Amino acid sequence: MAKRMILMVVLMTIFITVLGFVKFRQFQAMAGEFAAMQPPPDAVTTIVAVREEWPATLNSIGTVAAVQGVTVSADLPGIVDRIAFDSGKTVGKGDILVQLDTRQEQAQLAGAESQLQLAKLNFERMQGLVQQDAVSRAEYDAAAAAHQQAEARLGEIRATIERKTIRAPFSGVLGIRQVNLGQYLTGGAPVVPLQSLNPVYVNFGVPQQEAAQIRPGRSVQITVGELGDSKFTGRVSALDSVVDETTRNVQVQATLANPGGKLRPGMFVQAQVMLGAGRQVVALPASAINYAPYGDSVFVVSDLKNPQGQPYRGVRQQVVKLGDARGDQIAVLSGIKPGEEIVTSGVFKLRNGVPVQVNNKVQPGNSATPHPEDK
């Protein structure tokens, strides 16, 4: 009985050992097959890197401001007697805009003229009498003072009448009038905005680390999205003397011609400052860049080999140094050689060594001057 039990244990041990060995070989073969398998290639778009000349520029967002711009206002209180302008029209320096009621001042002017005439006659009479020693010197001085006071009074009334005639302080374009006929205006009440539109200023900020490159006389190109492809060229005219403590930007002012008045004060514009000679870069679509805290990179398509030595088309990750942006494009300063094939879309799903399948039927945006409708 004991011999039978021992024999059965030995046979069971041999059976289990053989079965385990067979399964081990099966699992080993399956692992080898899995290791030899390649994942399906990812579909990507690519572009061939080309070196090109990029101008050295500094881009910023600016605001148009008038070289001269005011809200014309009443100097003295009075009732609007005449409105001599239309809203939105062009006026010249000194043109009458509004005439306030001056009937009271006109009456005072007539009385002052009579007083001046009488004072003048008395003064001339006193001049003859003082030469004959018929009057005292004190009476002559009193007559001279009365004559001067009459002249001053007349000038004061004329100045009051002139101050009630509201004129354009400079040539420009009027806005919308803010007064009506018969309206009573207090001193300082607004009448109409007036802006000088040619030339105009464009004010924009640049980071303090870039301010050293900005100097008066640098060329500035202004673009306004609402005006299509219209571009305006001007020059840097001034830099602010302080750095803004909140943004750490330096305010820059450019002056440019504005024929036709297309640029209006308050407009949002894009300013591009020309910094001098350009440099050679590789321009890639922004979608080709894989941004990461440890460094920016791109994926280069090349011929690779799997562990079994079989060739396939895959990608390798390449760290790059980036420069400025221009429209849809990013300047790559180093890390890429001309002629290399760079992945432009689908980089988020890639990793080093994965196979890819190139399909360039639809390409991402790659324009230096994109328009909103292109997006």
Secondary structure, DSSP 8 states (H G I E B T S, - for coil): -HHHHHHHHHHHHHHHHHHHHHHHHHHHHHHHHHHH-----EEEEEEE--EEEE--EEEEEEEEEEEEEEEEE-SS-EEEEEE---TT-EE-TT-EEEEE--HHHHHHHHHHHHHHHHHHHHHHHHHHHHHTT-S-HHHHHHHHHHHHHHHHHHHHHHHHHHHTEEE-SSSEEE------TT-EE-TT-EEEEEEEEEEEEEEEEEETTTGGG--TT-EEEEE-GGGTT-EEEEEEEEE-SS--TTT-EEEEEEEE--GGG-S-TT-EEEEEEE-SS-EEEEEEEGGG-B--TT--EEEEEEEEE-TTS-EEEEEEEEE-EEEEEETTEEEEEES--TT-EEEEE-GGG--TT-BEEE--SS-----SS--GGG-
